[in-house]
Amino acid sequence: MDRGFLFGDGIYEVFPVYGNRIIGLDSHLNRLQDGLDAINIKNPHSKDEWIELINKVISLNTKNKNQAIYLQISRGCDENRKHTYGELKPTIYIQSSAIESREKDSLKSGKSAITREDIRWLKSYTKATSLLANTLYAQEAKENNAEETILYRDGIITEASSSNVLIVKDMCIFTHPKGSNILPGITRDKAIECAKVNDINVIESSFTKEQLMDADEVWITSSTREILPITSIDGIQISSGYAGPIWSLVYDQYQSLKF
Ligand code: PDD
């Protein structure tokens, strides 16, 4: 009778952990709160309590130095399946899994992506557990031997099935602004910070599918995939077909957050 199971009625977070360092801990906890507020679930824990629970799970995974902590809060169990809800006790689930480490050299030829129309709801800024559209897009990518499905709405690139999308054109980074159409990715924010540290201009404004295809560099960002170069989209080579120099700078800067 858990509404997380019956309706996908819940919010989740994924925290990247390197050794004992959680990247963007406070930002992830703030986004968790925003998500719970957006769907009217009372946060069952204070920030300090969450940090204690997360650290406990981190310490229990003795096999993996680099971990992704998955935290899910569903609205809880009801007596019957009904769409409406009353006051329920939220269900909490926390899991640790390994973050696959990829050597920089192995990323230089980049990854491929496909594109699809973004038909998701207009609360894509919430990290809701109801991810059916996203999982179908991810599966389509897999079936096309691609890393990701990049999404567009009315010709504008929004994000990807489980990552944000950034492009580089003429030494300037562009990425869709925050709002109803994208998840405000923490790695996206970190990549922007890392670019600014290197004096690279960043403009948070939308770009078209044509601009995506014509970009000097295309990257996707997520807590588990970090910053990945995309060098082929829908079977068409992007720019040189190799990860670009701006990616290399920002990637190195991001690596320094781990230590
Ligand atoms: N996904 N956009 C979507 C739709 C996402 O699902 C994610 C992350 C991101 C990137 O957000 P962040 O940089 O904060 O990880 C953007 C996680 C990793 C997941 O669903 O497993």
Residues whose N, C-alpha, C, O or C-beta is under 5 A from the ligand:
A	BS01	PDD	V14 E159 A160 S161 S162 S163 N164 L183 P184 G185 I186 T187 R188 T221 S222 S223 T224
